[in-house]
Amino acid sequence: MNMTVENAINKIFDVYDKIKDALSEDGPGGKKVTIGEIIGLVIVGVGLVPAVKSFGLLVEDWKSRDEAKKAAWLDAFSLRFDLPNDELEKQIESLVQAILLLEGSFVGLSKAAYE
């Protein structure tokens, strides 16, 4: 599988959605996480391994995007990412945007540390 930023983010959101569902009052155990939900989290969490292993490819994929594609991805991320606490949600979205938009410095340093 060719790991792209979209693939990695979808995998992260799969885990995020699974955790959100497990902690929801509407879940099988209410706010208490059941064994079945834990197993589901582990299974979906394994999907993050390729994303972590492909960090260098993800950096290159992000850098290869033009500004319009980067802006579209950030907008899509903001629409999908939803927390009950709107202020915390805005802070996290701002942090993600800042990290990704500082790619020349932050991502470059992260890549150097990773290698």
C-alpha positions in Angstrom: 0.0 0.0 0.0 1.4 3.4 -1.0 1.1 5.4 2.2 -0.2 9.0 1.6 -1.2 11.7 4.0 -4.8 10.9 3.3 -4.2 7.2 4.2 -2.5 8.0 7.4 -5.1 10.6 8.5 -7.9 8.1 7.7 -6.2 5.5 9.9 -5.8 8.1 12.7 -9.5 9.0 12.3 -10.5 5.3 12.4 -8.9 5.1 15.8 -10.3 8.4 16.9 -13.8 7.3 15.8 -13.5 4.0 17.6 -12.4 5.6 20.8 -15.2 8.2 20.5 -17.8 5.4 20.0 -16.4 3.4 22.9 -16.6 6.3 25.3 -20.1 7.3 24.1 -23.0 6.8 26.4 -24.7 5.1 23.4 -22.0 2.4 23.3 -22.6 -1.1 24.5 -21.2 -0.4 27.9 -22.2 3.2 28.1 -19.2 5.3 29.1 -17.5 2.1 30.4 -15.4 0.5 27.7 -16.2 -3.2 27.1 -13.8 -6.0 26.2 -15.3 -6.1 22.7 -14.6 -2.4 22.3 -11.0 -2.8 23.5 -10.4 -5.6 21.0 -11.9 -3.4 18.3 -9.5 -0.6 19.3 -6.5 -2.8 19.2 -7.5 -4.1 15.8 -8.0 -0.6 14.4 -4.8 0.6 16.2 -2.7 -1.9 14.3 -3.6 0.0 11.2 -1.4 2.9 12.4 1.8 0.8 12.2 2.2 1.4 8.4 1.7 5.1 8.9 4.4 5.3 11.6 6.8 3.2 9.5 6.2 5.4 6.5 6.9 8.8 8.2 9.5 9.8 5.5 7.0 9.0 2.7 4.3 11.0 4.5 6.6 14.0 4.8 7.5 13.8 1.0 3.8 13.4 0.1 2.9 16.5 2.2 5.7 18.6 0.7 4.7 17.6 -2.9 1.3 19.2 -2.5 0.5 22.7 -3.8 -0.9 25.3 -1.4 -4.5 24.8 -2.7 -4.3 21.0 -1.9 -2.9 21.7 1.5 -5.6 24.2 2.3 -8.3 21.7 1.1 -6.9 19.0 3.3 -6.8 21.2 6.3 -10.4 22.3 5.7 -11.5 18.6 5.4 -9.6 17.8 8.6 -11.4 20.6 10.5 -14.8 19.4 9.2 -14.2 15.8 10.3 -12.5 16.5 13.6 -15.2 17.1 16.2 -15.0 17.3 20.0 -17.7 18.1 22.5 -15.5 20.9 23.8 -15.5 23.5 21.0 -12.7 25.5 22.5 -10.4 22.5 22.8 -11.4 21.4 19.3 -10.3 24.9 17.9 -7.0 24.7 19.8 -6.2 21.2 18.5 -7.1 22.2 14.9 -4.9 25.3 15.2 -2.0 23.2 16.5 -2.4 20.7 13.6 -2.5 23.6 11.1 0.6 25.2 12.6 2.6 22.0 12.6 1.7 21.2 9.0 2.2 24.7 7.8 5.7 24.9 9.4 6.8 21.9 7.4 10.0 23.5 6.3 11.2 23.7 9.9 9.2 21.4 12.2 8.7 18.5 9.8 12.3 18.8 8.6 13.5 18.5 12.2 11.2 15.6 12.8 12.4 13.8 9.8 16.0 14.3 10.8 15.3 13.0 14.3 13.4 10.0 12.7 16.3 9.0 10.4 
